[in-house]
């Protein structure tokens, strides 16, 4: 029996049906190229019978040279009481001119009777006619048995009849679809095994994640003999999403011994995940298995102490295999090993049991007790290390700042103004700037002042600004934590500030952000 597993990606079709996901035609072409480089065998491009964008995609992808991926057009079986050659939707599938066509058909008697409103016999004929027609026109045909597992629960024999009709008409693959995502692994395994035994065609699994079992169901189907897995990057899809390929792929390759891509391609997995999130304008899931930012992050002192002695004591794989990296977090739960490893990661030589390590740990815990959070603000932690070790180079001296807000409800006029007075090497500078809010005005005034000494200040911009009340029980006197994300186009970093005054907390985070930029510039220049 063939044990090779092939990957079928439906991010561009099923994934685009997710709430909040909308790919342009250019987006779809770009993703398809990346999927091909990664090693995906089949790329489902869309449904040419549903919208103009998908038709345009199929026209454009013909001119793109793919190294190994085969593009599939997606559609349905012919309509009821209609000759297949007269069905416009089927003709559009041929017009898409793809080497592969994937069609779905009903496998559930409930859907046949209540949704299609036709007879069981006509539904079987619709499946067989469409598959045979597409095969006669030279296409590789994948039959997606929609609601396969729900249909099997209703009538096992009828579900098998639908699969058999597709197989006898020439379908190359029978894709068993858990369309509602409600099936348990035991049923997935049973139906996969029966389909292979009774029909003998290669089987694919198409699972959804409505019960949180999309990945698990795909894996048990593979164990039962399926040799194709359908899914999406990052699990995008309707409702709660599809089977997540970024989890299935490393599980198959690293845990089940079923290689699906080359090792160097697997090492691009996190990069691919982040790229698709970026194109889809989605925030990456930091806790995503394998590819998330937190997938190999260690915070608890006991854990960090253990991985310092034995890496795999708290890691199930080497993160580099999927293009990820180990992260040691520093916070109130840290031990001296956290501080030592984090300091070494940043280039500081610190011994675990030294007085310096102990003092630094106490300082970190003291600041986190005040409301600081260094695990998501590496830049501020590195500046803290420099200050504690006496290596910090101040970029400027603050002499004074002032922020004013004017609000005129009658004239509907709001104005925020900030003044900043600083000194650099004894030379004083005083600037005034307006902004959309007090923090924006303060940032603008500070940059104007620093630009007289550091022209590179304009290379950095703020990309995110987050505010959180730390001890809300204190009412208006509660402390505020501000996280600022910055970038210079090459690097990105996060800084943190805490105060009972939101402006002061923002000032601390802002000045840390600029000090960190100057630190990067000095390193690059050196």
QUIWO-V500896 format. One record per backbone hydrogen bond with DSSP energy under -1.0 kcal/mol. NH is the residue of the N-H (numbers start at 1). CO is the residue of the C=O. Records with the same first field share a line. If there is no record, write none. Layout:
# QUIWO-V500896
NH->CO / CO
This chain:
# QUIWO-V500896
6->227
8->229
9->42
10->231
14->10
15->10
17->14
18->15
21->18
28->24
29->25
30->26
31->27
32->28
33->29
34->30
35->31
36->32
37->33
38->34
39->35
40->35
42->7
43->70
44->9
45->72
50->47
55->51
56->52
57->53
58->54
59->55
60->56
61->57
63->60
64->61
70->41
72->43
73->100
74->46
75->102
77->104
86->83
87->84
91->87
92->88
93->89
94->90
95->91
96->92
97->94
100->71
101->140
102->73
103->142
104->75
105->144
107->146
112->108
113->109
114->110
115->111
116->111
118->112
123->119
124->120
125->121
126->122
127->123
128->124
129->125
130->126
131->127
132->128
133->129
134->130
135->131
136->132
138->135
139->134
140->99
142->101
143->173
144->103
145->175
146->105 / 144
148->145 / 177
151->147
152->148
153->149
154->150
155->151
159->155
160->156
161->157
162->158
163->159
164->160
165->161
166->162
167->163
168->164
169->165
170->167
171->166
172->141
173->141
174->202
175->143
176->204
177->145
178->206
179->177
181->178
188->184
189->185
190->186
191->187
192->188
193->189
194->190
195->191
196->192
197->193
198->194
199->195
200->195
204->174
205->228
206->176
209->241
212->209
217->213
218->214
219->215
220->216
221->217
222->218
223->219
224->220
225->222
226->221
227->203
229->6
230->205
231->8
232->243
235->232
236->233
241->238
243->207
245->232
247->244
248->244
249->245
251->247
252->248
253->249
254->250
255->251
256->251
258->252
266->262
267->263
268->265
269->266
270->322
272->268
273->269
274->270
275->271
276->272
277->273
278->274
279->275
280->276
282->277
288->285
291->289
292->288
294->286
295->292
297->294
298->327
301->333
304->300
305->301
306->302
307->303
308->304
309->306
310->306
313->310
314->311
321->318
322->319
323->320
324->319
327->296
329->298
334->331
339->335
340->336
341->337
342->338
343->339
344->340
345->341
346->342
347->344
348->343
354->351
358->354
359->355
360->356
361->357
362->358
363->359
364->360
365->361
366->362
367->363
368->364
369->365
370->366
372->367
377->374
379->494
380->494
381->377
382->378
383->379
384->380
385->381
386->382
387->383
388->384
389->385
390->387
391->386
392->386
397->423
399->421
400->421
402->419
404->417
406->415
408->413
413->408
415->406
417->404
418->433
419->402
420->431
421->400
422->429
423->397
424->427
427->424
429->422
431->420
433->418
435->416
441->437
442->438
443->439
444->440
445->441
446->442
447->443
448->444
449->445
450->446
451->447
453->450
454->450
457->454
458->455
459->456
460->457
461->487
463->485
464->485
466->483
468->481
470->479
474->471
475->472
477->474
478->475
480->499
481->468
482->497
483->466
484->495
485->464
486->493
487->461
488->491
493->486
495->484
497->482
499->480
505->501
506->502
507->503
508->504
509->505
510->506
511->507
512->508
513->509
514->510
515->511
516->512
517->513
518->514
519->515
520->516
521->517
522->518
523->519
524->520
525->521
526->522
